Amino acid sequence: MKTRSPYSQTVAPLMFRLLPVQILLALIGCINSIVSSLFASNVIGSVGMTVTGFYSPVSTLLGAISAMLVGGSQILCGKYMGKNLVEKMQNVFSLDLIVSCIVGGLFTAFFILTSVFDLNGFLAQDPETRPLFNQYVLGQAAGMLPTVLYSQFAAFLSLENQARRTTIASIIAIAANIGLNFLFVSGMGMGVTGLALASSLSAWLFLVVEAQYFISGKSTLRLSFRQMQWRESGEIIKIGFPGAMSTGYQAVRAVLVNAMLAAYVGSVGVSALATVNTLMSFFWAIPNGMLAVTRMMFSISIGEEDRQTLVDTMRTALYRYVPIMCAVVAMMIAAAVPLTRLYYRDVSDPVYALTVTGFRIVPLCMPLSLIYLVFSCFGQVSGKQALVYVLAALDGVVCVAGFTALLIPSMGMNSVYVANVLNGVVTTLVILFYSVFKRKKFPRSTEDLMVIPENFGVEEKDRLDLSLRSMEEVVQVSRTVQAFCLEKGIDARRAYLAGLSMEEMAGNVIAHGFTKDKKRHFVDIRVVYRDNGLILRIRDTCKAFDPATRKEIAEPDDPYRNMGIRMVYSIAGSINYQSVLGLNVLTITF
């Protein structure tokens, strides 16, 4: 038995276990965009890429609002999960879906009207391109509602530990998009309308596969209109808004940068940037997936007031995720020419050289951007609103648009690419300066850099952390917990019962959970002394198991079976079980 902080051995493995499905979720939109762009450039021609480039502010804005709802609801739901407030989790789930439907419906109605009545001139100024752009937007409008909704369902499926369903939905949507593009664009010659409809229909398929789990009645979270607390919809938006601001700013930035490129470089510049951004969106799915995992871990840690897990999550993001991104960037730069040839084969075409250069410069911003994303997420979860607002404005529009405007007269197209890298440098420096300003000293650790309040969480002297890996270690738990309780002034009876409870429940996990499969498991125990009370928590990596389902079972052939579980339920003040991100979490109070 080893004394250690909770999650010290589980944070990094858990974050890497959750990462693939979050990357896949981020990839679905990216892959569909890439599929559409490949059909646009190779079947329709450069005008197809120009249309998709002009549409990018719309998709970015829709993504920003979707991200705001996902971030706000996931953070709020994670905090309630950390506090075992199930009813509040249900309320957040219901409110999020209702607000998402309203947002998706409004977007759909607005862009149907602007397309039908040719009111999209604020996005596509070129009168020759605008008729095609209107057709494209009209087709995309059919998929705006499911695009907002499937992002919400995916976030809640992650909390329900249903990553497999999201994976299946992603594969079905991608396959459908490819097949429909072959049918509509190559086979039926529907042009940009076919591109948009293929994307919209695949979004509906994605949504249907995800929603089926919640409709089936198997989910913990269920849509309910009874006793809804509508004021929390404002809380969802309030929490999610700062983190989504950068994406919203990017929509404004796209309009400004497209206008500057059209003026200084021409439509070829818009096409080159659209190509780089579209294909890079595939690789951006990696940091976006990392961000989604980090946000879940941050929110639950804040809810539990678990300082150590908060720091371990940030360390994993900085010291493991960032190096992975550096390796991805190196591969992208090395593959600049092959990536460009996916879209353009004629090396004499000006767009070819501009695109190759973009693939060699823009990726350099990605590791720095990941640092920004993670710290912005932490600021969003922990209430550091000023930092989040400043970073969002800088990253979203100020740095890229500003540096582009400053450099484009002399550097032309390259100004946009260099501006993205300078943006990452500036946001990283702001994070460092913020820590120095708050701490009045240069940060010497990850915890210093995070500027966690001193009064957050339980002090080390008031908590006991243990990690178990074998039945032999269980016998020591009771004595260790009992000694800790007596040291804190807990009466002898409660101290004895607390130790006995932890021994019984931890022993049950190891005896039964460890033998269900051949995977390596462990049990983390935390005992917290607060306000003359005790909070005991057990986390394990075994298959989901709620001990409440066994506490009433007394089989005639073996009356002693499950006696330990029944005993703990009879002596504890309260017991709550949750399956959180694939972990069993049991909280006992005395």
N, C-alpha and C positions, 0 to 999 in steps of 0.2 A: 504494500500500500504506500503510495507516494502522496505527499502534500503538494498541491499545485493549485493554480487558479483554474476556475471552470473554463472549459473550451480550450485550455492551453494545448491540448492534444487534438481537439476536434475542430477548431476554427478553420485552419487551412484546409484539411481534408474535406470538411463540409462545404466550404466555398468552392473548391474545385469539383466536388460532386454535383453541386447545383449549377455550375458554370455552363456545361454543354447545352442544356435545354434553354437557358436564357440567351445564349448566343444564337441558337437555332430560332428562337422566337424573334430576335432582332433581325435575323437573316431573312425571314419570310418576306417582309416588305422589300428588303434589299434585293433578294434574288428575283422577285417579281419585277422590280424596276430594271434590273440587268437584262432579264429576258425580254422585256418590252423594248429596252434600248437597242438590243441586238437585232430584233426584228425591225425596229425603226431605222437603224443605220444600214442594214444589209438588204432589207426588202423595200422600205419606203424611200430611203435616201436621207441626205443631210437635213432636209426640211423636217423629217420626223424627229431628229435629235433636237432641232431648234424648238419645236413645239413642246417636247418634254422638258427642255431647259426653261422655257417660259412658265411651265406649270409648276416648277420646283418650289416657288414661294407658297403656292396653295398647299401642296403636300407637306411642306415644312410647317406651316401654320396649323394644319390639321394634326400633324404629329405632336406639335407643342401642346395643344389643348388636350390631346389624348394622354401625353406624358404627364401633364398637370394632374389629371384625374387619377391616373395610375399611381403617380408618386404620392399624392395626398392621401388616397384611400389605403394604399399599401402601408405607408408610414403610420397612419392612424390605426389601421387594423393590427399592425405589428405591435404597436404600443399596448393596445387592449389585449392582444394575445399574451404579451409579456406579463400583464396584470390579471390574466384569467377572467376577463370581462366578456363572456361569450355573447351576451345580448347586445352589447355595444358593437361587437364585431359584425353581428347580423345586420344591425342598423346601417353601418358603414357600407356593407356589401350592397344592400338594397338601394341606398341613396346613390351610390356610385353608378349603378346600372341605369337608374332613372335619369340622372343628369346626363349620362353618356348618350342615352336615346334622344334626349332633347337637343343636345349639341349636334349629333349626327343628322337629325332631322332638319335643323336650321341650316346647316351647311348644304345639305342636299337641295333644299328649296331655293336657297340663295343662288347657287351656281347653275341650277336649271334655268332660273330667270335670266341671269346675266348671259348665258349661252344662247338662249332662244332669242333674246332681244339685242344681241350683239353689244353687250355692255362690258366686255372684258378688255377694253382698250387700256385700262390701267395696268394690265399685265403684259399684253402683247400689242405693242405700239405699231408694229409693221402691218399695214393694211392688207398686204398680200398673204401674210401668214395667219392673220386673225380668223378667217373663216375655218381653216383647219383646226386652229386652237379651240374655237367654240365647239366643234365636233368632239374634240378630245375631252374637253372639260365636261360636256354633257354625258359622255360615257363613263367618266370617272365619278360623276355625281351619284351614279347608281351604287357605287361601292363605298361611299363615305360613311354611312351608318355602320355597316359591319366592320369597317376598318377601325373605328373608334371602339366598338364593343369587344372585338376579339382581343384587343390589347388588355382590356379590363379583365376579361375571363382568364387570360393567361396568367396575370399577376395573382389572382386568387387560386388558380390551380396549383401554382407554385407553393402557396401557403398550405394548401390541402395535400401537398406531396403527391400530386398527380402529374408529374413531369412527362410521363409516357404519353398521356393523352395529347398534350401540347405537341409532342414530337410527331405523333400520328397525324394530327391536324395540319402541321406544317408540311409534311411530305405530301399529303393529299392536295393541299392548296398549290404547292409548287408544280406538281405534276399536272394539275388542272390548268394552270396558267400556261404552261408550255404547250399542252395539247390544244387549248383554245386559241392560242396565237397562231399555231400552224393552221387551224381551221379557219379562223376569221381573217387573218392577215395574208398568209401565203395561199390558202385554198380559195377563199371567197373574195379576196381582194378588197377588204373593207377599210384598209388604210388605218389612219389614226383612230377611227371609231372602233375598229376591231381591237387595236392595242388596249384602249381604255376598257372596253367591255370584258375582255379576257381577264384583266386585273380585277375588275369589280366582281365578276362571278366567282373567281377563286377566293376572294375575301369572304363572300357569303358561305362558301363551303367550309372555310376555316372556322367561321363562327358557329356553324351548325354542329360540327364535330365537337367543339369545345363545350357548347351549351348543353349538349346531350347529357353530360355528367351531372350537371346541376338540376336538370329536369328529371333525371332518373330517381332522385330522392336519396342518393347515396352520399351526397355532400354534407359537410357540417354547416356550411354557409348556404342559406336559402333566401330567395326573394320573398319579402313579406311587406305588406302595406299597413299592417296593424301596428299601432303605437310607434310610428316612425317619428324620429326627432329630426325635423327638417333643418333645424339650426346647424346640425353637423355637416350639412352640405356646404355651408359657408366655411366650416373648419377644413373640409377636404380641399376646397379651392385655396384657402389661405395657406395651408401647409404645402400644397403642390405647386402653387403659382410661382414662388421664387425659383424653384428648380427648373420649371418649364420656360422661364423667361428667356433664357439663352436661345432655346429653340425658336421661340417666337421672334426674338430679335433677328435670328438667322433668316426668317422670311423677309424682313425689311432689308437685311443685308443683301439677300439675293436680288431684290429689285434694284437696289443701288448699284451693285457690282455689275449686273447685266446691262444697266443703262450706261455705265462708264465703259464697259467693253464694246458696246454697240457704237459709242461715240469715238473711241480711240483705236479700236482693233477691227470692229465690224462683226457681222453675224458669225464669222468663222471663230471668233473668240468665244462667243456664247456657246457654240457647238463644242469647242474643245473643253471648256470648263464643265459643261453638262456631262460630257463623256467621262472626264476625270472624277467628278463628284458621284456619278452613277455607279461606276465600277468600284470606287473607293468605299461606297456605302456597304459593299459586301464585307470589306475589312473593318469598317467602323462597327459592324455587328459584334466584333470581339470586345472592344472597350465598352460598348453599350450593354453587352451581357454581363461583363464584370461589374458595371455600375448597378445593374438590377440586383445582382447577388449581394453586393455591398450594402445597398439600400435596405434589403430585407434584414440583414444581420444588424445593421445600425439601429433600425427601428425597434426590433425585439430587444436589443441590449438596452436601449433607452427606456423602454417600458419596464424592464426588469431592474433598471438602475445598476447594470452590470458593467462597471468601469473597465475591468480587465478585458472582457470580451470586446468592448468598444475599441480598445487600443490594439488588441490582437487582430481585429478585423482591418483596421487601418494599416497595420504592419504587413498583413498578407497582401493588401492591395498595392502598397508601395514597393515592397521588396520581392514579391513574386509575380504580381500581375504586370507591373511596369517592365521588368526585363523581358517578359514574354512579348509585349508590344514592340520592344526594340528589335527583337528577332523577326517579327512579322514585317516591320518597316524595312529591314535590310533585304528581305526577300522581295518585297514590292518594288524597291528601287532597282534591284538586279533584273526584275522581269518587266521593266518599263516598256521595252520594245514589243515583246509578245503580247502584253496587255493592250497596247495601242492597236496592234494588228487584228485584234478581235473586232475592231470597229472600222479601221481604215487600212487599206492595203497599198494605196498609191503614195509612195514616199515623197513625190513631188507636190502633193496637195498640201497647202499651208497648214491645214488643220492637223495633219499627221505630226509635224515637228512640234507644234504647240502642245499636242496631247502627250507626246513622249516626255517633253520637259516637265509637264505637270506631274506625271507619275514619278519623276525623279526628285521633285522638290516637296510637294504637298505632304507626302507620308511622314516627313520629318516632324510634323507637328503632333503626331498621334500620341507618343508617350507623354508629352507635356500636357496634352489635352486630357489624357486619362487622369493625371494628377489633379487638374482643375475639376473634372467631373466628380471625382471621389470627395474632394474637399468641399465642393459646392453641395453635394449630397449630405455630407456630415453637418454642414452649416444649416441646411434645410431641416434636418431631423432634430438638431440640438438647439434650434432657435437663434442661430447667428444670422439674423436676417440682413443686417447691413453688409456683411461680407458676401452673402449670396447675391444681393442686388448689384453690388459693384462688379463682381465677377461675371454675372450674367450680361451686364451691359458691355463690359470690355470684350468678352468672348463672342457675344452675339453679333455686335454690330460695330462698336467703336474702333477696335483694333484693326479688323480686317478691312472694313470700309475706309477707315481713316488712313491706314498705311497704303491701301490701294490708290486712293485719291492723291496721296503725296508722291507716290512713286510712278504712277502710270504714265505721266508725260515723258519720263526718261527711260523707263523700263518696259513699257508696253504690257504685253500679256504676262510677263514674268512677275509684274508687280503684285498680281492677285495671288500667285503661288507663294512668293516670299512673305506677303502679308499674313498668310495663314501660319507660317512658322514663327514670325515675330509675335503673333497673337499668343501662342503657347508660352513664349519666353516671358511676356508681360504678365500673364495670369499667374504663372509660377512665382514670379518675383513678388506679386501682390500678396500671395498666400504667405510667403516668408516674411514680408514686411508687417503683415497683420499680426503674426505671432510675436515678432520683436516688439511691436507697439503695445500689445496686450501684456506680455510678460516682462517688458522692460529689460530684456536680455536676449541674446541669440539662443534659439532652441537647441538643446543638446540631446533630445530624445523625441521619439514619435509623440509621446504624451505632451511634451512641451509644445510641439508644432501644432497639435490639435487644440491647445488652449482649453482643456477640459476644466470646468469650475472645480475648485478644491472641495466643495461640499457635495459634489455629485457622487452617488453610490455609497456603499457601506465601507467604512474605514477597515483597513486590513486587520486591526486588532479585534474587530467585532465580527469577523467571519472566519469560518474554517472550511478549507477546500481540500478534498481528497479525491484520488483517482484509483479505481480498482480494476484489476484485470483477471483475478482468479478467486476461487472460493476460499483459498487459504487466507487471503487478505481480509475477507469479510468478518472473521471472528474478532479482528482488532477494532472494527468500526465502532461497536457499541462502547467500548472503553474510551476510545478517543473522543467521541461525541459527548459522552457523559462528563469527561474531564473538562472539556471546553465549556459546557453549560455550567458546571459548578464554579469554574473560574469566573464566570460572568455574574455569579450571584443567583442563578436559577435554583429553585428549591430542589432537594434531592429526588423527590418523586418525579417531577417533570423531567429532570435531567436523565433519570433512569429510563423513563418511557420514551424519550427522544432517541436515546442510544439504541434501545431495543427496536424501535420502529425502523430506524435506518438499517440496522442489521437484518431485519426480516425482509424489508423491501429490496435492498441491494442483493441479498442472498437469493431472493426469488428471481431477480433479473439474471444473475449469473447462472443459476441452476437450470433455468428454462430457456431464457433468451439466447444465451451463448451457444446452446446446443441445436438451435433450429436450422443453422446453416454452417458453412465452413468459413465464413468471413471472420475477420479479426474484430472483436468488439471490446468496448470498455465502458465503465460506468463512472461518471463524474458526480461527486457529492458536494453540496454546499450547505453549510449551516450558518444562518444569519441571526445575530442577536440584535434586536431593535425594540426599544420602548418596553423593556422587561418581558418581551415575547420572543418566541423562536419561530423562524421560518426555515424549513428543511426542504431542499430540492434535490431530486435525483434525475440525472439525464443519462440516457443510454442510446446506443446506436443499433439496438436490436429491432426486430420487426415490431410494428405497432401493436401495443397491448395495453388495454385499459384495465387496471386491477379491479375497478368497480364491477366489471362483468363477472368477476369470480368471488366477490366478497359474500354473496348470498348462497353460493353453492356449497352444499354439504351432502355429499353422496352417501347413500345408505351403506354401500360396501366399504367406505373409508370415511368415517366421520371426522377424522383429523385432517383430511385434505383441505387445503386453502385456509387452515386455521390461522396461520400467521397473518394473511391478508385481512381476515375477518377481525382479528384482534387489533390490528393497527387502525382499522376504520372505527372500532369501538372506543378507542382511547384518544384519538386525535381530535383537535378542535375542528379542523376542516381539511379535506383532501381534494385536490383538483388535478385532473389529468388532461394533457394536451399532446397531440402529435404535431410538433413544430418543425417544419423543414426536414422531415424525415427522422427527427429525434423524438424519443419518448421523454416527456417532461412531467414529472410528478412533484407537486408542491404540497407540503404538509405543514400545518401550523399548530402550535401548542400554546 
